[in-house]
Amino acid sequence: MRKIGFIGLGNIGKGICKNLISAGNQLTVFDIDDKAMEHFNGRAALAKDVVEVLNNSDVIFFSLPNSEVIERIMEQYLSIGLKGKVIIDTSTSYPLSTKKLYQQVKDQGGALIDAPLMAGPAEAEAGELEIVIGGDKEEVDKLGDVFSAYCKKYSYLGEIGSGHLAKLAMNFCGLSQALIYAQIFPVMAKLGFTPEEFYGIVNNETLSNWVLGFYGEKYVKQAYRLDFALALGTKDLAYMKRLYEDLNIPAFILDGALDLCRMTLARQKADEVLDFSTPAAMLYEMLGVAKKE
């Protein structure tokens, strides 16, 4: 039995946490949302803050929205000391931030591993996630039982930041493709093709893939259920933009993708969370194409 801490009990974190408990580990959990915490009442120790998680745990998981949040927590942790502690960041974080934090943790005698996810809430709940891992191989090898508790497959990619870099690259490719379709479905509808007709054209042996199937359904039905928040996807694309800037090269099509996301987010109401598919809704509206009833 391991003493594990878990910070971030959202749709993904909740499922990972459940499976770590089911595997017989002793968990201490924290989330800023009291309702998320209450879900684990009686099954895990409910911490009053992130420091209590650190004090009660040998292995600490992060499942958080961005590197800025992680950096603030790590500032507290580094001021206390991380000797003998292992931090596993499952978030989609900025790789260069991860590298910097890794060195600071290692200098104190601790370990930092990046282990972002390649699937979603359903797979997290079922304990069937796929993850990619970066970090010191000897530290990763010690954690096979931990990863097996919530993953069906995990792949070691190399030095710290490798997992986060691979995840950002995959999101860049997939999310950019989703935005391309978000732009073209409304234009084709305006020019005489129904969304169903156009989907039939592009859903062929050459272009068909998971992104088209998943997002194409939303664009055809003009129904934008929340699966992946537009704000989170925009953050991922913005991190990729930062990487281009750090490499001192233009981001080209990435700039247009970010413009489309940010213009859509500017229309978001205060109490609303938009799905990553909603740029299509904005474009349908701009083109005067009536929403399907």
C-alpha positions in Angstrom: 0.0 0.0 0.0 1.3 3.4 -1.0 0.6 6.8 0.6 -0.6 8.8 -2.4 -1.8 12.4 -2.6 -4.0 13.7 -5.4 -4.7 17.3 -6.3 -7.4 18.0 -8.9 -10.5 15.9 -8.7 -12.2 17.0 -12.0 -13.6 14.6 -14.6 -10.2 13.0 -15.2 -8.7 13.2 -11.8 -11.8 11.7 -10.1 -11.5 8.5 -12.2 -7.7 8.1 -11.7 -8.2 8.7 -7.9 -11.0 6.1 -7.7 -8.8 3.5 -9.3 -5.8 4.2 -7.1 -8.0 3.7 -4.1 -9.4 0.5 -5.6 -5.9 -0.8 -6.0 -5.4 -0.6 -2.2 -3.6 2.6 -1.8 -4.1 5.2 1.0 -5.1 8.5 -0.5 -5.2 12.1 0.6 -7.0 14.3 -1.8 -7.6 18.0 -2.4 -9.6 20.2 -4.8 -10.8 23.8 -4.6 -14.3 22.5 -5.3 -15.9 21.2 -2.1 -18.3 19.0 -4.1 -15.5 17.3 -5.8 -13.9 16.6 -2.4 -17.1 15.3 -0.9 -17.2 12.6 -3.6 -14.3 10.9 -1.8 -15.6 11.4 1.8 -15.1 8.1 3.6 -12.8 6.7 0.9 -9.8 9.1 1.2 -8.5 11.6 3.7 -9.8 15.1 2.7 -7.0 17.6 3.0 -7.6 21.2 4.0 -4.9 22.4 1.5 -2.1 21.3 -0.8 0.5 21.3 2.0 -1.5 18.7 3.9 -1.4 16.5 0.8 2.4 16.8 0.6 2.8 16.0 4.3 0.6 12.9 4.2 2.0 11.4 1.0 5.1 9.9 -0.7 3.7 10.2 -4.2 1.7 13.2 -5.2 -0.4 13.5 -8.4 -1.4 16.7 -10.1 -4.4 16.8 -12.4 -4.7 20.5 -12.9 -5.7 23.0 -15.7 -2.3 24.6 -16.5 1.3 25.1 -15.6 0.7 28.4 -13.8 -1.4 26.6 -11.1 1.3 23.9 -10.8 4.1 26.4 -10.5 2.2 28.1 -7.6 1.8 24.8 -5.8 5.4 23.8 -6.5 6.7 27.1 -5.0 5.0 26.1 -1.7 6.4 22.6 -1.9 9.9 23.6 -2.7 9.9 26.0 0.3 9.0 23.1 2.5 11.3 20.5 0.9 10.7 17.5 -1.4 13.4 15.0 -0.3 12.1 11.5 -1.0 8.9 12.7 -2.6 7.7 11.9 -6.1 5.5 14.3 -8.1 3.5 12.9 -11.0 2.0 15.6 -13.3 -0.8 14.2 -15.4 -1.8 17.6 -16.7 -1.2 19.0 -20.1 1.6 21.3 -19.0 4.2 23.5 -20.6 7.3 21.3 -21.2 9.9 24.0 -20.5 8.2 24.8 -17.2 8.2 21.0 -16.4 12.0 20.9 -17.1 12.7 23.8 -14.8 10.6 22.3 -12.0 12.3 18.9 -12.5 15.7 20.3 -11.8 14.5 22.1 -8.7 12.9 19.0 -7.3 15.9 16.8 -8.1 18.2 19.3 -6.4 16.2 18.7 -3.2 16.3 14.9 -3.5 12.9 14.4 -4.9 11.6 13.2 -8.3 9.3 14.8 -10.9 7.6 12.7 -13.7 5.4 14.0 -16.4 2.7 11.5 -17.4 -0.1 13.2 -19.5 -3.1 11.3 -20.7 -4.1 10.2 -24.2 -7.8 9.5 -23.4 -10.7 11.0 -21.5 -13.0 10.8 -18.5 -14.6 7.4 -19.5 -11.2 5.7 -19.8 -10.1 7.3 -16.5 -13.2 6.0 -14.8 -12.7 2.5 -16.2 -9.0 2.4 -15.4 -8.1 2.1 -19.1 -6.1 5.3 -19.8 -3.1 5.4 -22.0 -0.3 7.7 -20.9 3.1 8.8 -22.1 5.8 9.4 -19.6 8.9 11.5 -19.3 11.4 11.5 -16.4 14.3 9.6 -14.9 13.9 5.9 -16.1 14.9 4.5 -12.7 12.2 6.5 -11.0 9.5 5.6 -13.6 10.4 1.9 -13.2 9.6 2.0 -9.5 6.1 3.1 -10.2 4.7 0.3 -12.3 2.1 -0.7 -9.7 0.9 2.9 -9.6 0.5 3.4 -13.3 -1.1 -0.1 -13.7 -3.8 0.9 -11.3 -5.3 3.4 -13.7 -3.8 2.6 -17.1 -4.1 -0.1 -19.7 -1.0 1.1 -21.4 1.9 3.4 -20.5 4.9 4.3 -22.6 8.2 5.7 -21.5 9.4 8.4 -24.0 12.6 9.7 -22.4 13.8 12.6 -20.4 11.6 14.9 -18.4 9.2 16.9 -20.5 8.9 14.3 -23.2 5.4 13.3 -22.2 4.2 16.9 -22.0 5.8 17.7 -25.4 4.3 14.7 -27.1 0.8 15.5 -25.7 1.0 19.1 -26.8 2.1 18.0 -30.3 -0.8 15.6 -30.5 -3.3 18.2 -29.3 -1.9 20.8 -31.8 -2.5 18.4 -34.7 -5.9 17.2 -33.5 -7.3 20.5 -32.3 -6.1 22.3 -35.4 -7.9 19.8 -37.6 -11.1 20.2 -35.5 -10.9 24.0 -36.2 -10.4 23.4 -39.9 -13.6 21.5 -40.0 -15.3 24.1 -37.8 -14.5 26.7 -40.5 -15.5 24.7 -43.5 -18.8 23.1 -42.5 -20.5 26.5 -42.0 -19.1 27.9 -45.3 -20.3 24.8 -47.2 -23.7 25.1 -45.6 -23.9 28.8 -46.6 -23.0 27.8 -50.2 -25.7 25.1 -50.6 -24.4 21.9 -49.1 -26.3 20.6 -46.0 -23.9 19.6 -43.2 -24.9 16.0 -43.7 -24.1 16.1 -47.4 -20.7 17.7 -46.8 -19.9 15.2 -44.1 -20.7 12.4 -46.6 -18.1 13.9 -49.0 -15.2 14.3 -46.6 -15.9 11.1 -44.7 -13.9 9.0 -47.2 -10.9 6.7 -47.3 -8.5 9.6 -47.5 -9.8 12.0 -44.8 -11.8 9.9 -42.4 -10.3 9.7 -38.9 -11.3 10.1 -35.2 -11.2 13.9 -35.3 -13.6 14.1 -38.2 -16.0 11.5 -36.7 -16.0 13.1 -33.2 -16.3 16.8 -34.2 -18.1 16.3 -37.5 -21.1 14.9 -35.6 -21.3 18.1 -33.7 -20.9 20.3 -36.7 -23.6 18.3 -38.6 -26.1 18.4 -35.8 -25.0 21.9 -34.6 -25.1 20.5 -31.1 -22.1 21.3 -29.1 -22.2 19.1 -26.0 -19.3 19.7 -23.5 -16.6 17.1 -23.9 -13.4 19.2 -23.9 -13.5 22.8 -22.8 -12.6 25.4 -25.4 -10.6 27.3 -22.7 -8.4 24.2 -22.1 -7.9 23.6 -25.8 -6.9 27.3 -26.3 -4.4 27.0 -23.4 -2.8 24.0 -25.1 -2.5 25.8 -28.4 -1.1 28.9 -26.6 1.6 26.6 -25.0 2.5 25.4 -28.5 2.7 29.0 -29.6 5.1 29.7 -26.7 7.3 26.8 -27.9 7.5 28.4 -31.4 8.4 31.7 -29.8 11.1 30.0 -27.7 12.5 28.5 -30.9 12.3 31.9 -32.6 10.3 30.8 -35.6 6.8 31.9 -36.8 3.8 29.8 -35.7 2.0 30.3 -39.1 -1.4 28.5 -39.1 -1.3 28.3 -35.3 -1.9 32.1 -35.1 -5.2 31.7 -37.0 -6.3 28.8 -34.8 -5.7 30.9 -31.7 -7.6 33.9 -33.2 -10.6 31.7 -33.9 -10.6 30.2 -30.4 -10.1 33.5 -28.6 -12.8 35.2 -30.7 -15.2 32.4 -29.7 -14.2 32.6 -26.0 -14.9 36.4 -26.0 -18.6 35.5 -26.6 -18.7 33.1 -23.6 -21.1 34.1 -20.8 -19.8 34.3 -17.2 -21.5 31.1 -16.1 -20.9 29.2 -19.3 -18.3 26.6 -20.3 -17.9 26.2 -24.1 -16.9 23.0 -25.8 -14.0 23.1 -28.3 -16.5 22.6 -31.1 -18.3 25.9 -30.5 -16.2 28.0 -33.0 -18.4 26.3 -35.6 -21.5 27.7 -33.9 -20.0 31.2 -34.1 -19.2 30.8 -37.8 -22.7 29.4 -38.6 -24.1 32.5 -36.9 -21.7 34.9 -38.7 -22.8 33.4 -42.0 -26.5 33.5 -41.2 -27.0 29.7 -41.4 -30.0 28.8 -39.2 -29.4 26.3 -36.4 -30.9 22.9 -36.9 -34.1 22.3 -34.9 
